Amino acid sequence: MTQAHAFSQDVRRHADGSIDFDFYRIRAIALRRQAMRDGFTLTSACAGVLTMLGALAAFFHVEAAPISAPNGLAAVTQANVAPIR
């Protein structure tokens, strides 16, 4: 086995022996497009999750706010409510 055979690489070549750059260029474009699609999908998923978390946080924040009674009336609290049987 010679030195050339030990370090051979798979290089796509034309019939005349020149390297097929179009093959590699098309493959690089396809990989770049796939990476952009994957990045967009990941960004969209993260944005959706953050939007839902923000909505839930706003909902729980509003629900946890103290209730003020209108016209100076006493607010109903758990301390002065009779249990329902």
N, CA, C and O atoms as a Maestro MAE file, in Angstrom:
{
 s_m_m2io_version
 :::
 2.0.0
}

f_m_ct {
 s_m_title
 :::
 protein
 m_atom[340] {
  # First column is atom index #
  i_m_mmod_type
  r_m_x_coord
  r_m_y_coord
  r_m_z_coord
  i_m_residue_number
  s_m_chain_name
  s_m_pdb_residue_name
  s_m_pdb_atom_name
  i_m_atomic_number
  :::
  1 25 0.851 -1.168 0.000 1 A "MET " " N  " 7
  2 3 0.000 0.000 0.000 1 A "MET " " CA " 6
  3 2 0.902 1.238 0.000 1 A "MET " " C  " 6
  4 15 1.816 1.359 0.816 1 A "MET " " O  " 8
  5 25 0.632 2.126 -0.907 2 A "THR " " N  " 7
  6 3 1.470 3.314 -1.033 2 A "THR " " CA " 6
  7 2 0.928 4.445 -0.164 2 A "THR " " C  " 6
  8 15 -0.166 4.355 0.393 2 A "THR " " O  " 8
  9 25 1.709 5.498 -0.062 3 A "GLN " " N  " 7
  10 3 1.320 6.671 0.730 3 A "GLN " " CA " 6
  11 2 0.047 7.312 0.170 3 A "GLN " " C  " 6
  12 15 -0.771 7.806 0.946 3 A "GLN " " O  " 8
  13 25 -0.138 7.320 -1.122 4 A "ALA " " N  " 7
  14 3 -1.315 7.929 -1.750 4 A "ALA " " CA " 6
  15 2 -2.581 7.163 -1.390 4 A "ALA " " C  " 6
  16 15 -3.632 7.769 -1.185 4 A "ALA " " O  " 8
  17 25 -2.493 5.851 -1.312 5 A "HIS " " N  " 7
  18 3 -3.663 5.051 -0.973 5 A "HIS " " CA " 6
  19 2 -4.020 5.156 0.505 5 A "HIS " " C  " 6
  20 15 -5.193 5.038 0.859 5 A "HIS " " O  " 8
  21 25 -3.061 5.368 1.354 6 A "ALA " " N  " 7
  22 3 -3.307 5.445 2.788 6 A "ALA " " CA " 6
  23 2 -4.071 6.716 3.162 6 A "ALA " " C  " 6
  24 15 -4.821 6.714 4.138 6 A "ALA " " O  " 8
  25 25 -3.895 7.793 2.408 7 A "PHE " " N  " 7
  26 3 -4.541 9.066 2.723 7 A "PHE " " CA " 6
  27 2 -5.501 9.512 1.627 7 A "PHE " " C  " 6
  28 15 -5.660 10.708 1.387 7 A "PHE " " O  " 8
  29 25 -6.129 8.569 0.974 8 A "SER " " N  " 7
  30 3 -7.051 8.944 -0.097 8 A "SER " " CA " 6
  31 2 -8.318 9.549 0.497 8 A "SER " " C  " 6
  32 15 -8.758 9.163 1.579 8 A "SER " " O  " 8
  33 25 -8.894 10.497 -0.223 9 A "GLN " " N  " 7
  34 3 -10.131 11.141 0.189 9 A "GLN " " CA " 6
  35 2 -11.170 10.941 -0.895 9 A "GLN " " C  " 6
  36 15 -10.844 10.814 -2.075 9 A "GLN " " O  " 8
  37 25 -12.410 10.916 -0.482 10 A "ASP " " N  " 7
  38 3 -13.477 10.833 -1.467 10 A "ASP " " CA " 6
  39 2 -13.750 12.236 -1.981 10 A "ASP " " C  " 6
  40 15 -14.388 13.043 -1.305 10 A "ASP " " O  " 8
  41 25 -13.273 12.513 -3.154 11 A "VAL " " N  " 7
  42 3 -13.483 13.817 -3.786 11 A "VAL " " CA " 6
  43 2 -14.258 13.567 -5.069 11 A "VAL " " C  " 6
  44 15 -13.852 12.771 -5.916 11 A "VAL " " O  " 8
  45 25 -15.351 14.243 -5.192 12 A "ARG " " N  " 7
  46 3 -16.159 14.082 -6.402 12 A "ARG " " CA " 6
  47 2 -15.483 14.839 -7.539 12 A "ARG " " C  " 6
  48 15 -15.166 16.022 -7.420 12 A "ARG " " O  " 8
  49 25 -15.274 14.139 -8.626 13 A "ARG " " N  " 7
  50 3 -14.557 14.735 -9.760 13 A "ARG " " CA " 6
  51 2 -15.349 14.538 -11.046 13 A "ARG " " C  " 6
  52 15 -16.169 13.629 -11.173 13 A "ARG " " O  " 8
  53 25 -15.069 15.427 -11.993 14 A "HIS " " N  " 7
  54 3 -15.632 15.298 -13.335 14 A "HIS " " CA " 6
  55 2 -14.867 14.197 -14.080 14 A "HIS " " C  " 6
  56 15 -13.883 13.654 -13.578 14 A "HIS " " O  " 8
  57 25 -15.332 13.891 -15.260 15 A "ALA " " N  " 7
  58 3 -14.679 12.856 -16.073 15 A "ALA " " CA " 6
  59 2 -13.250 13.266 -16.455 15 A "ALA " " C  " 6
  60 15 -12.382 12.415 -16.654 15 A "ALA " " O  " 8
  61 25 -13.024 14.566 -16.553 16 A "ASP " " N  " 7
  62 3 -11.681 15.019 -16.926 16 A "ASP " " CA " 6
  63 2 -10.724 15.103 -15.740 16 A "ASP " " C  " 6
  64 15 -9.560 15.459 -15.923 16 A "ASP " " O  " 8
  65 25 -11.183 14.786 -14.528 17 A "GLY " " N  " 7
  66 3 -10.331 14.765 -13.346 17 A "GLY " " CA " 6
  67 2 -10.404 16.012 -12.493 17 A "GLY " " C  " 6
  68 15 -9.820 16.047 -11.410 17 A "GLY " " O  " 8
  69 25 -11.107 17.041 -12.951 18 A "SER " " N  " 7
  70 3 -11.220 18.266 -12.151 18 A "SER " " CA " 6
  71 2 -12.280 18.087 -11.061 18 A "SER " " C  " 6
  72 15 -13.199 17.280 -11.200 18 A "SER " " O  " 8
  73 25 -12.139 18.849 -9.981 19 A "ILE " " N  " 7
  74 3 -13.053 18.731 -8.847 19 A "ILE " " CA " 6
  75 2 -14.410 19.313 -9.226 19 A "ILE " " C  " 6
  76 15 -14.489 20.362 -9.865 19 A "ILE " " O  " 8
  77 25 -15.473 18.624 -8.827 20 A "ASP " " N  " 7
  78 3 -16.842 19.052 -9.128 20 A "ASP " " CA " 6
  79 2 -17.292 20.054 -8.068 20 A "ASP " " C  " 6
  80 15 -17.954 19.679 -7.101 20 A "ASP " " O  " 8
  81 25 -16.936 21.327 -8.246 21 A "PHE " " N  " 7
  82 3 -17.285 22.354 -7.267 21 A "PHE " " CA " 6
  83 2 -18.786 22.609 -7.199 21 A "PHE " " C  " 6
  84 15 -19.295 22.985 -6.143 21 A "PHE " " O  " 8
  85 25 -19.498 22.415 -8.293 22 A "ASP " " N  " 7
  86 3 -20.950 22.627 -8.292 22 A "ASP " " CA " 6
  87 2 -21.646 21.665 -7.338 22 A "ASP " " C  " 6
  88 15 -22.602 22.041 -6.659 22 A "ASP " " O  " 8
  89 25 -21.168 20.419 -7.284 23 A "PHE " " N  " 7
  90 3 -21.739 19.441 -6.373 23 A "PHE " " CA " 6
  91 2 -21.603 19.913 -4.928 23 A "PHE " " C  " 6
  92 15 -22.563 19.861 -4.159 23 A "PHE " " O  " 8
  93 25 -20.409 20.371 -4.566 24 A "TYR " " N  " 7
  94 3 -20.176 20.823 -3.195 24 A "TYR " " CA " 6
  95 2 -20.898 22.129 -2.897 24 A "TYR " " C  " 6
  96 15 -21.356 22.336 -1.773 24 A "TYR " " O  " 8
  97 25 -21.007 23.009 -3.879 25 A "ARG " " N  " 7
  98 3 -21.720 24.268 -3.696 25 A "ARG " " CA " 6
  99 2 -23.208 24.013 -3.445 25 A "ARG " " C  " 6
  100 15 -23.802 24.623 -2.557 25 A "ARG " " O  " 8
  101 25 -23.801 23.121 -4.219 26 A "ILE " " N  " 7
  102 3 -25.227 22.791 -4.051 26 A "ILE " " CA " 6
  103 2 -25.455 22.134 -2.693 26 A "ILE " " C  " 6
  104 15 -26.451 22.407 -2.022 26 A "ILE " " O  " 8
  105 25 -24.533 21.271 -2.296 27 A "ARG " " N  " 7
  106 3 -24.657 20.622 -0.992 27 A "ARG " " CA " 6
  107 2 -24.539 21.634 0.147 27 A "ARG " " C  " 6
  108 15 -25.269 21.535 1.133 27 A "ARG " " O  " 8
  109 25 -23.642 22.594 0.030 28 A "ALA " " N  " 7
  110 3 -23.491 23.628 1.053 28 A "ALA " " CA " 6
  111 2 -24.733 24.512 1.124 28 A "ALA " " C  " 6
  112 15 -25.152 24.893 2.217 28 A "ALA " " O  " 8
  113 25 -25.319 24.840 -0.006 29 A "ILE " " N  " 7
  114 3 -26.543 25.653 -0.022 29 A "ILE " " CA " 6
  115 2 -27.680 24.906 0.664 29 A "ILE " " C  " 6
  116 15 -28.437 25.499 1.432 29 A "ILE " " O  " 8
  117 25 -27.806 23.611 0.392 30 A "ALA " " N  " 7
  118 3 -28.863 22.817 1.026 30 A "ALA " " CA " 6
  119 2 -28.668 22.747 2.538 30 A "ALA " " C  " 6
  120 15 -29.630 22.868 3.296 30 A "ALA " " O  " 8
  121 25 -27.426 22.553 2.978 31 A "LEU " " N  " 7
  122 3 -27.154 22.515 4.415 31 A "LEU " " CA " 6
  123 2 -27.426 23.863 5.079 31 A "LEU " " C  " 6
  124 15 -27.949 23.914 6.192 31 A "LEU " " O  " 8
  125 25 -27.075 24.943 4.405 32 A "ARG " " N  " 7
  126 3 -27.321 26.279 4.947 32 A "ARG " " CA " 6
  127 2 -28.821 26.545 5.075 32 A "ARG " " C  " 6
  128 15 -29.274 27.100 6.076 32 A "ARG " " O  " 8
  129 25 -29.577 26.152 4.071 33 A "ARG " " N  " 7
  130 3 -31.043 26.345 4.128 33 A "ARG " " CA " 6
  131 2 -31.666 25.513 5.252 33 A "ARG " " C  " 6
  132 15 -32.566 25.974 5.953 33 A "ARG " " O  " 8
  133 25 -31.179 24.297 5.410 34 A "GLN " " N  " 7
  134 3 -31.693 23.448 6.491 34 A "GLN " " CA " 6
  135 2 -31.383 24.069 7.847 34 A "GLN " " C  " 6
  136 15 -32.226 24.050 8.744 34 A "GLN " " O  " 8
  137 25 -30.184 24.618 8.006 35 A "ALA " " N  " 7
  138 3 -29.819 25.263 9.270 35 A "ALA " " CA " 6
  139 2 -30.689 26.483 9.526 35 A "ALA " " C  " 6
  140 15 -31.072 26.738 10.668 35 A "ALA " " O  " 8
  141 25 -31.006 27.235 8.489 36 A "MET " " N  " 7
  142 3 -31.868 28.408 8.663 36 A "MET " " CA " 6
  143 2 -33.282 27.986 9.051 36 A "MET " " C  " 6
  144 15 -33.912 28.621 9.898 36 A "MET " " O  " 8
  145 25 -33.785 26.908 8.429 37 A "ARG " " N  " 7
  146 3 -35.118 26.409 8.794 37 A "ARG " " CA " 6
  147 2 -35.134 25.933 10.244 37 A "ARG " " C  " 6
  148 15 -36.070 26.225 10.987 37 A "ARG " " O  " 8
  149 25 -34.098 25.202 10.642 38 A "ASP " " N  " 7
  150 3 -34.026 24.713 12.019 38 A "ASP " " CA " 6
  151 2 -33.939 25.872 13.008 38 A "ASP " " C  " 6
  152 15 -34.566 25.841 14.067 38 A "ASP " " O  " 8
  153 25 -33.166 26.886 12.660 39 A "GLY " " N  " 7
  154 3 -33.057 28.065 13.523 39 A "GLY " " CA " 6
  155 2 -34.372 28.798 13.648 39 A "GLY " " C  " 6
  156 15 -34.729 29.249 14.737 39 A "GLY " " O  " 8
  157 25 -35.108 28.926 12.537 40 A "PHE " " N  " 7
  158 3 -36.408 29.592 12.578 40 A "PHE " " CA " 6
  159 2 -37.392 28.793 13.423 40 A "PHE " " C  " 6
  160 15 -38.164 29.370 14.189 40 A "PHE " " O  " 8
  161 25 -37.370 27.477 13.290 41 A "THR " " N  " 7
  162 3 -38.263 26.623 14.077 41 A "THR " " CA " 6
  163 2 -37.961 26.758 15.569 41 A "THR " " C  " 6
  164 15 -38.875 26.881 16.384 41 A "THR " " O  " 8
  165 25 -36.694 26.735 15.914 42 A "LEU " " N  " 7
  166 3 -36.305 26.875 17.315 42 A "LEU " " CA " 6
  167 2 -36.692 28.243 17.862 42 A "LEU " " C  " 6
  168 15 -37.180 28.348 18.987 42 A "LEU " " O  " 8
  169 25 -36.478 29.292 17.070 43 A "THR " " N  " 7
  170 3 -36.844 30.639 17.496 43 A "THR " " CA " 6
  171 2 -38.350 30.747 17.690 43 A "THR " " C  " 6
  172 15 -38.804 31.336 18.671 43 A "THR " " O  " 8
  173 25 -39.130 30.188 16.773 44 A "SER " " N  " 7
  174 3 -40.583 30.237 16.883 44 A "SER " " CA " 6
  175 2 -41.068 29.475 18.113 44 A "SER " " C  " 6
  176 15 -41.961 29.938 18.823 44 A "SER " " O  " 8
  177 25 -40.487 28.323 18.361 45 A "ALA " " N  " 7
  178 3 -40.893 27.535 19.521 45 A "ALA " " CA " 6
  179 2 -40.574 28.279 20.813 45 A "ALA " " C  " 6
  180 15 -41.396 28.309 21.728 45 A "ALA " " O  " 8
  181 25 -39.400 28.874 20.894 46 A "CYS " " N  " 7
  182 3 -39.029 29.629 22.102 46 A "CYS " " CA " 6
  183 2 -39.945 30.831 22.289 46 A "CYS " " C  " 6
  184 15 -40.358 31.131 23.409 46 A "CYS " " O  " 8
  185 25 -40.261 31.515 21.204 47 A "ALA " " N  " 7
  186 3 -41.157 32.672 21.297 47 A "ALA " " CA " 6
  187 2 -42.545 32.237 21.768 47 A "ALA " " C  " 6
  188 15 -43.169 32.934 22.568 47 A "ALA " " O  " 8
  189 25 -43.030 31.106 21.288 48 A "GLY " " N  " 7
  190 3 -44.333 30.608 21.713 48 A "GLY " " CA " 6
  191 2 -44.345 30.244 23.191 48 A "GLY " " C  " 6
  192 15 -45.295 30.563 23.907 48 A "GLY " " O  " 8
  193 25 -43.304 29.586 23.640 49 A "VAL " " N  " 7
  194 3 -43.221 29.202 25.055 49 A "VAL " " CA " 6
  195 2 -43.146 30.442 25.936 49 A "VAL " " C  " 6
  196 15 -43.823 30.513 26.962 49 A "VAL " " O  " 8
  197 25 -42.329 31.423 25.548 50 A "LEU " " N  " 7
  198 3 -42.211 32.648 26.336 50 A "LEU " " CA " 6
  199 2 -43.518 33.439 26.356 50 A "LEU " " C  " 6
  200 15 -43.856 34.047 27.372 50 A "LEU " " O  " 8
  201 25 -44.248 33.436 25.250 51 A "THR " " N  " 7
  202 3 -45.540 34.114 25.208 51 A "THR " " CA " 6
  203 2 -46.529 33.450 26.159 51 A "THR " " C  " 6
  204 15 -47.246 34.137 26.887 51 A "THR " " O  " 8
  205 25 -46.572 32.126 26.159 52 A "MET " " N  " 7
  206 3 -47.488 31.419 27.061 52 A "MET " " CA " 6
  207 2 -47.097 31.639 28.518 52 A "MET " " C  " 6
  208 15 -47.963 31.831 29.371 52 A "MET " " O  " 8
  209 25 -45.797 31.612 28.808 53 A "LEU " " N  " 7
  210 3 -45.362 31.867 30.183 53 A "LEU " " CA " 6
  211 2 -45.710 33.293 30.614 53 A "LEU " " C  " 6
  212 15 -46.111 33.515 31.757 53 A "LEU " " O  " 8
  213 25 -45.560 34.247 29.714 54 A "GLY " " N  " 7
  214 3 -45.918 35.631 30.029 54 A "GLY " " CA " 6
  215 2 -47.408 35.781 30.294 54 A "GLY " " C  " 6
  216 15 -47.809 36.492 31.215 54 A "GLY " " O  " 8
  217 25 -48.224 35.117 29.496 55 A "ALA " " N  " 7
  218 3 -49.672 35.173 29.699 55 A "ALA " " CA " 6
  219 2 -50.053 34.535 31.036 55 A "ALA " " C  " 6
  220 15 -50.882 35.078 31.767 55 A "ALA " " O  " 8
  221 25 -49.457 33.397 31.355 56 A "LEU " " N  " 7
  222 3 -49.745 32.758 32.641 56 A "LEU " " CA " 6
  223 2 -49.286 33.622 33.815 56 A "LEU " " C  " 6
  224 15 -49.983 33.729 34.824 56 A "LEU " " O  " 8
  225 25 -48.121 34.233 33.679 57 A "ALA " " N  " 7
  226 3 -47.623 35.103 34.745 57 A "ALA " " CA " 6
  227 2 -48.551 36.295 34.949 57 A "ALA " " C  " 6
  228 15 -48.837 36.675 36.085 57 A "ALA " " O  " 8
  229 25 -49.022 36.886 33.847 58 A "ALA " " N  " 7
  230 3 -49.946 38.015 33.954 58 A "ALA " " CA " 6
  231 2 -51.261 37.569 34.592 58 A "ALA " " C  " 6
  232 15 -51.815 38.278 35.433 58 A "ALA " " O  " 8
  233 25 -51.759 36.405 34.198 59 A "PHE " " N  " 7
  234 3 -53.012 35.891 34.759 59 A "PHE " " CA " 6
  235 2 -52.885 35.667 36.261 59 A "PHE " " C  " 6
  236 15 -53.752 36.091 37.025 59 A "PHE " " O  " 8
  237 25 -51.809 35.003 36.693 60 A "PHE " " N  " 7
  238 3 -51.636 34.737 38.120 60 A "PHE " " CA " 6
  239 2 -51.355 36.011 38.904 60 A "PHE " " C  " 6
  240 15 -51.730 36.120 40.071 60 A "PHE " " O  " 8
  241 25 -50.705 36.962 38.274 61 A "HIS " " N  " 7
  242 3 -50.453 38.240 38.946 61 A "HIS " " CA " 6
  243 2 -51.764 38.980 39.194 61 A "HIS " " C  " 6
  244 15 -51.966 39.553 40.264 61 A "HIS " " O  " 8
  245 25 -52.643 38.966 38.212 62 A "VAL " " N  " 7
  246 3 -53.949 39.626 38.365 62 A "VAL " " CA " 6
  247 2 -54.793 38.894 39.395 62 A "VAL " " C  " 6
  248 15 -55.463 39.524 40.213 62 A "VAL " " O  " 8
  249 25 -54.765 37.569 39.360 63 A "GLU " " N  " 7
  250 3 -55.566 36.785 40.313 63 A "GLU " " CA " 6
  251 2 -55.058 36.949 41.741 63 A "GLU " " C  " 6
  252 15 -55.848 36.865 42.680 63 A "GLU " " O  " 8
  253 25 -53.776 37.177 41.927 64 A "ALA " " N  " 7
  254 3 -53.219 37.296 43.263 64 A "ALA " " CA " 6
  255 2 -53.343 38.705 43.834 64 A "ALA " " C  " 6
  256 15 -53.030 38.930 45.003 64 A "ALA " " O  " 8
  257 25 -53.790 39.640 43.028 65 A "ALA " " N  " 7
  258 3 -53.916 41.025 43.495 65 A "ALA " " CA " 6
  259 2 -55.044 41.119 44.517 65 A "ALA " " C  " 6
  260 15 -56.061 40.441 44.369 65 A "ALA " " O  " 8
  261 25 -54.887 41.943 45.548 66 A "PRO " " N  " 7
  262 3 -55.963 42.100 46.537 66 A "PRO " " CA " 6
  263 2 -57.183 42.779 45.904 66 A "PRO " " C  " 6
  264 15 -57.066 43.633 45.025 66 A "PRO " " O  " 8
  265 25 -58.347 42.366 46.383 67 A "ILE " " N  " 7
  266 3 -59.597 42.917 45.854 67 A "ILE " " CA " 6
  267 2 -59.997 44.107 46.716 67 A "ILE " " C  " 6
  268 15 -60.115 43.998 47.936 67 A "ILE " " O  " 8
  269 25 -60.199 45.228 46.069 68 A "SER " " N  " 7
  270 3 -60.667 46.398 46.820 68 A "SER " " CA " 6
  271 2 -62.158 46.550 46.593 68 A "SER " " C  " 6
  272 15 -62.643 46.425 45.468 68 A "SER " " O  " 8
  273 25 -62.876 46.819 47.662 69 A "ALA " " N  " 7
  274 3 -64.329 46.949 47.578 69 A "ALA " " CA " 6
  275 2 -64.690 48.367 47.125 69 A "ALA " " C  " 6
  276 15 -64.056 49.329 47.561 69 A "ALA " " O  " 8
  277 25 -65.687 48.510 46.267 70 A "PRO " " N  " 7
  278 3 -66.096 49.837 45.817 70 A "PRO " " CA " 6
  279 2 -66.870 50.573 46.910 70 A "PRO " " C  " 6
  280 15 -67.487 49.943 47.769 70 A "PRO " " O  " 8
  281 25 -66.836 51.867 46.877 71 A "ASN " " N  " 7
  282 3 -67.592 52.745 47.772 71 A "ASN " " CA " 6
  283 2 -67.281 52.512 49.253 71 A "ASN " " C  " 6
  284 15 -68.160 52.728 50.088 71 A "ASN " " O  " 8
  285 25 -66.115 52.098 49.598 72 A "GLY " " N  " 7
  286 3 -65.725 51.937 50.986 72 A "GLY " " CA " 6
  287 2 -66.354 50.754 51.690 72 A "GLY " " C  " 6
  288 15 -66.260 50.671 52.915 72 A "GLY " " O  " 8
  289 25 -66.988 49.835 50.985 73 A "LEU " " N  " 7
  290 3 -67.575 48.650 51.611 73 A "LEU " " CA " 6
  291 2 -66.465 47.673 51.972 73 A "LEU " " C  " 6
  292 15 -65.415 47.644 51.329 73 A "LEU " " O  " 8
  293 25 -66.704 46.884 52.991 74 A "ALA " " N  " 7
  294 3 -65.714 45.915 53.426 74 A "ALA " " CA " 6
  295 2 -65.587 44.804 52.388 74 A "ALA " " C  " 6
  296 15 -66.584 44.324 51.850 74 A "ALA " " O  " 8
  297 25 -64.379 44.414 52.124 75 A "ALA " " N  " 7
  298 3 -64.135 43.324 51.184 75 A "ALA " " CA " 6
  299 2 -64.360 41.995 51.883 75 A "ALA " " C  " 6
  300 15 -64.110 41.872 53.082 75 A "ALA " " O  " 8
  301 25 -64.821 41.020 51.155 76 A "VAL " " N  " 7
  302 3 -65.053 39.685 51.700 76 A "VAL " " CA " 6
  303 2 -63.722 38.949 51.723 76 A "VAL " " C  " 6
  304 15 -63.040 38.862 50.702 76 A "VAL " " O  " 8
  305 25 -63.356 38.428 52.867 77 A "THR " " N  " 7
  306 3 -62.125 37.652 52.995 77 A "THR " " CA " 6
  307 2 -62.478 36.274 53.507 77 A "THR " " C  " 6
  308 15 -63.625 36.013 53.870 77 A "THR " " O  " 8
  309 25 -61.510 35.405 53.536 78 A "GLN " " N  " 7
  310 3 -61.731 34.054 54.017 78 A "GLN " " CA " 6
  311 2 -62.065 34.036 55.510 78 A "GLN " " C  " 6
  312 15 -62.715 33.097 55.969 78 A "GLN " " O  " 8
  313 25 -61.648 35.026 56.271 79 A "ALA " " N  " 7
  314 3 -61.864 35.031 57.720 79 A "ALA " " CA " 6
  315 2 -63.342 35.238 58.084 79 A "ALA " " C  " 6
  316 15 -63.796 34.703 59.096 79 A "ALA " " O  " 8
  317 25 -64.095 35.992 57.294 80 A "ASN " " N  " 7
  318 3 -65.475 36.267 57.653 80 A "ASN " " CA " 6
  319 2 -66.498 35.601 56.729 80 A "ASN " " C  " 6
  320 15 -67.614 36.093 56.563 80 A "ASN " " O  " 8
  321 25 -66.107 34.495 56.142 81 A "VAL " " N  " 7
  322 3 -67.021 33.753 55.262 81 A "VAL " " CA " 6
  323 2 -67.341 32.426 55.933 81 A "VAL " " C  " 6
  324 15 -66.449 31.712 56.392 81 A "VAL " " O  " 8
  325 25 -68.637 32.111 55.980 82 A "ALA " " N  " 7
  326 3 -69.059 30.834 56.562 82 A "ALA " " CA " 6
  327 2 -68.768 29.708 55.580 82 A "ALA " " C  " 6
  328 15 -68.937 29.884 54.374 82 A "ALA " " O  " 8
  329 25 -68.342 28.575 56.069 83 A "PRO " " N  " 7
  330 3 -68.066 27.452 55.147 83 A "PRO " " CA " 6
  331 2 -69.356 26.948 54.516 83 A "PRO " " C  " 6
  332 15 -70.421 26.973 55.134 83 A "PRO " " O  " 8
  333 25 -69.243 26.501 53.296 84 A "ILE " " N  " 7
  334 3 -70.391 25.950 52.562 84 A "ILE " " CA " 6
  335 2 -70.427 24.460 52.799 84 A "ILE " " C  " 6
  336 15 -69.428 23.756 52.649 84 A "ILE " " O  " 8
  337 25 -71.640 23.983 53.183 85 A "ARG " " N  " 7
  338 3 -71.785 22.553 53.459 85 A "ARG " " CA " 6
  339 2 -72.682 21.895 52.465 85 A "ARG " " C  " 6
  340 15 -72.916 20.690 52.548 85 A "ARG " " O  " 8
  :::
 }
 m_bond[339] {
  # First column is bond index #
  i_m_from
  i_m_to
  i_m_order
  :::
  1 1 2 1
  2 2 3 1
  3 3 4 2
  4 3 5 1
  5 5 6 1
  6 6 7 1
  7 7 8 2
  8 7 9 1
  9 9 10 1
  10 10 11 1
  11 11 12 2
  12 11 13 1
  13 13 14 1
  14 14 15 1
  15 15 16 2
  16 15 17 1
  17 17 18 1
  18 18 19 1
  19 19 20 2
  20 19 21 1
  21 21 22 1
  22 22 23 1
  23 23 24 2
  24 23 25 1
  25 25 26 1
  26 26 27 1
  27 27 28 2
  28 27 29 1
  29 29 30 1
  30 30 31 1
  31 31 32 2
  32 31 33 1
  33 33 34 1
  34 34 35 1
  35 35 36 2
  36 35 37 1
  37 37 38 1
  38 38 39 1
  39 39 40 2
  40 39 41 1
  41 41 42 1
  42 42 43 1
  43 43 44 2
  44 43 45 1
  45 45 46 1
  46 46 47 1
  47 47 48 2
  48 47 49 1
  49 49 50 1
  50 50 51 1
  51 51 52 2
  52 51 53 1
  53 53 54 1
  54 54 55 1
  55 55 56 2
  56 55 57 1
  57 57 58 1
  58 58 59 1
  59 59 60 2
  60 59 61 1
  61 61 62 1
  62 62 63 1
  63 63 64 2
  64 63 65 1
  65 65 66 1
  66 66 67 1
  67 67 68 2
  68 67 69 1
  69 69 70 1
  70 70 71 1
  71 71 72 2
  72 71 73 1
  73 73 74 1
  74 74 75 1
  75 75 76 2
  76 75 77 1
  77 77 78 1
  78 78 79 1
  79 79 80 2
  80 79 81 1
  81 81 82 1
  82 82 83 1
  83 83 84 2
  84 83 85 1
  85 85 86 1
  86 86 87 1
  87 87 88 2
  88 87 89 1
  89 89 90 1
  90 90 91 1
  91 91 92 2
  92 91 93 1
  93 93 94 1
  94 94 95 1
  95 95 96 2
  96 95 97 1
  97 97 98 1
  98 98 99 1
  99 99 100 2
  100 99 101 1
  101 101 102 1
  102 102 103 1
  103 103 104 2
  104 103 105 1
  105 105 106 1
  106 106 107 1
  107 107 108 2
  108 107 109 1
  109 109 110 1
  110 110 111 1
  111 111 112 2
  112 111 113 1
  113 113 114 1
  114 114 115 1
  115 115 116 2
  116 115 117 1
  117 117 118 1
  118 118 119 1
  119 119 120 2
  120 119 121 1
  121 121 122 1
  122 122 123 1
  123 123 124 2
  124 123 125 1
  125 125 126 1
  126 126 127 1
  127 127 128 2
  128 127 129 1
  129 129 130 1
  130 130 131 1
  131 131 132 2
  132 131 133 1
  133 133 134 1
  134 134 135 1
  135 135 136 2
  136 135 137 1
  137 137 138 1
  138 138 139 1
  139 139 140 2
  140 139 141 1
  141 141 142 1
  142 142 143 1
  143 143 144 2
  144 143 145 1
  145 145 146 1
  146 146 147 1
  147 147 148 2
  148 147 149 1
  149 149 150 1
  150 150 151 1
  151 151 152 2
  152 151 153 1
  153 153 154 1
  154 154 155 1
  155 155 156 2
  156 155 157 1
  157 157 158 1
  158 158 159 1
  159 159 160 2
  160 159 161 1
  161 161 162 1
  162 162 163 1
  163 163 164 2
  164 163 165 1
  165 165 166 1
  166 166 167 1
  167 167 168 2
  168 167 169 1
  169 169 170 1
  170 170 171 1
  171 171 172 2
  172 171 173 1
  173 173 174 1
  174 174 175 1
  175 175 176 2
  176 175 177 1
  177 177 178 1
  178 178 179 1
  179 179 180 2
  180 179 181 1
  181 181 182 1
  182 182 183 1
  183 183 184 2
  184 183 185 1
  185 185 186 1
  186 186 187 1
  187 187 188 2
  188 187 189 1
  189 189 190 1
  190 190 191 1
  191 191 192 2
  192 191 193 1
  193 193 194 1
  194 194 195 1
  195 195 196 2
  196 195 197 1
  197 197 198 1
  198 198 199 1
  199 199 200 2
  200 199 201 1
  201 201 202 1
  202 202 203 1
  203 203 204 2
  204 203 205 1
  205 205 206 1
  206 206 207 1
  207 207 208 2
  208 207 209 1
  209 209 210 1
  210 210 211 1
  211 211 212 2
  212 211 213 1
  213 213 214 1
  214 214 215 1
  215 215 216 2
  216 215 217 1
  217 217 218 1
  218 218 219 1
  219 219 220 2
  220 219 221 1
  221 221 222 1
  222 222 223 1
  223 223 224 2
  224 223 225 1
  225 225 226 1
  226 226 227 1
  227 227 228 2
  228 227 229 1
  229 229 230 1
  230 230 231 1
  231 231 232 2
  232 231 233 1
  233 233 234 1
  234 234 235 1
  235 235 236 2
  236 235 237 1
  237 237 238 1
  238 238 239 1
  239 239 240 2
  240 239 241 1
  241 241 242 1
  242 242 243 1
  243 243 244 2
  244 243 245 1
  245 245 246 1
  246 246 247 1
  247 247 248 2
  248 247 249 1
  249 249 250 1
  250 250 251 1
  251 251 252 2
  252 251 253 1
  253 253 254 1
  254 254 255 1
  255 255 256 2
  256 255 257 1
  257 257 258 1
  258 258 259 1
  259 259 260 2
  260 259 261 1
  261 261 262 1
  262 262 263 1
  263 263 264 2
  264 263 265 1
  265 265 266 1
  266 266 267 1
  267 267 268 2
  268 267 269 1
  269 269 270 1
  270 270 271 1
  271 271 272 2
  272 271 273 1
  273 273 274 1
  274 274 275 1
  275 275 276 2
  276 275 277 1
  277 277 278 1
  278 278 279 1
  279 279 280 2
  280 279 281 1
  281 281 282 1
  282 282 283 1
  283 283 284 2
  284 283 285 1
  285 285 286 1
  286 286 287 1
  287 287 288 2
  288 287 289 1
  289 289 290 1
  290 290 291 1
  291 291 292 2
  292 291 293 1
  293 293 294 1
  294 294 295 1
  295 295 296 2
  296 295 297 1
  297 297 298 1
  298 298 299 1
  299 299 300 2
  300 299 301 1
  301 301 302 1
  302 302 303 1
  303 303 304 2
  304 303 305 1
  305 305 306 1
  306 306 307 1
  307 307 308 2
  308 307 309 1
  309 309 310 1
  310 310 311 1
  311 311 312 2
  312 311 313 1
  313 313 314 1
  314 314 315 1
  315 315 316 2
  316 315 317 1
  317 317 318 1
  318 318 319 1
  319 319 320 2
  320 319 321 1
  321 321 322 1
  322 322 323 1
  323 323 324 2
  324 323 325 1
  325 325 326 1
  326 326 327 1
  327 327 328 2
  328 327 329 1
  329 329 330 1
  330 330 331 1
  331 331 332 2
  332 331 333 1
  333 333 334 1
  334 334 335 1
  335 335 336 2
  336 335 337 1
  337 337 338 1
  338 338 339 1
  339 339 340 2
  :::
 }
}
